[in-house]
Amino acid sequence: MEISDKKGSTKKIIVLAVLVIISRLSDIISTYLYIPDLRGETNILVKFLGAGWVSIIIIQSLLVGVSVYLLYYYLFKFKPNYPTEKGLTLNQFASYLYFNDTSYFGKLFYKTPKNKNVFFASIGYVVSMTLITVGFMVGTSTTLLLLSDTYKQLYKNGIPTLLFVLTGVSALWFYYRFFSIEYKKYKQYINFNQLLRF
């Protein structure tokens, strides 16, 4: 990696790590201000596992730590083995990255990847970006609950379900973005290698 790339990656991870932390704090603080006793909280940890504030803070801290570490891995340590075959579609490329086979695309959604380095890199990107998006989204929603009676009525009519759906959509979007970013690098890699042959 070139020095300029390292500087860019350093800035990127600092900005993204700060955004992950702020988004988590936004969610936690707004939740505490709205329901300090956690009654009626829709968070899965609270609703189904009965977690209290101590458990939530510990789990959120671990989640932030792991996601930032995996993001660091993606930006600084990840060295993908791009296919040498040119003209692959995005689906074929994603399949190759995970399984070293261009025909396994459907297995991306249920099978453990053969290339663990790609898996950890993708998790680092997807989880970090999803945490940022969802943290601000949920924090904003909870802040609106504090400030607006109209929003409280809307919230009772399906906003929590919408937030869960948007969380899933966000994760899928960033999963797609991860492969799109790497696909662009693959095409640059192929073009560069072709230039070297002349």
Residue, then its C-alpha position, 0 to 999 in steps of 0.5 A: m500500500e502506498i503512503s498516501d493510501k495509508k494516510g487516507s486509510t488512517k483518516k478514514i478509520i479515525v472518522l468512522a471509529v468516532l462516528v461508530i462511538i458517537s452513534r452508539l452514544s446517541d442511541i444509549i443517551s437518548t434511550y436513557l433520557y426517554i426510558p431510564d427504567l427500560r420499560g417498553e424498550t424494543n432492543i432485542l437484548v432488553k425485550f427478550l433477554g432482560a438485559g439491564w443498563v450494565s449489560i447493555i453498556i458492556i455489550q455495546s462496548l464490545l460490539v464497538g470494539v470488535s467492529v472497529y478492530l475488524l474495520y482496521y483489519y479491512l483498511f490496513k491488513f486485508k489483502p484480497n486475492y483477486p481473480t486473474e480472469k477478466g470480465l467477471t460480473l459483480n456476482q461472479f466476483a463476489s462468489y470468487l472472493y468468498f469461495n474461490d469459485t465464480s459459480y457459488f454466489g447463492k451460497l454467500f447468504y447461508k454458507t461459511p466463506k472459504n476465504k476467512n480474511v474476506f469474511f472478516a474484512s466484509i464484517g468490519y465494513v458492513v457492521s461498522m457502517t450499519l452501526i453508524t447508520v442505525g445508531f443515528m437513526v434510532g437516536t433520532s427516533t428516540t429524541l423525537l419521542l422525547l420532543s414530539d407527541t405526534y411522533k409518539q402516536l406514529y411510533k405506536n403505529g409501526i415505527p419500531t418495525l420500520l426501524f428493524v426493517l431499515t436495519g436489515v436493509s442497511a446491512l444488505w446495502f453495505y454488504y453490496r457496497f463492500f463487494s462493489i468497492e472491491y469489484k472496482k479495485y478488481k477491474q483496476y487490477i485487471n486493467f493495470n495487469q493488461l498495461l504491464r503486458f504491453 
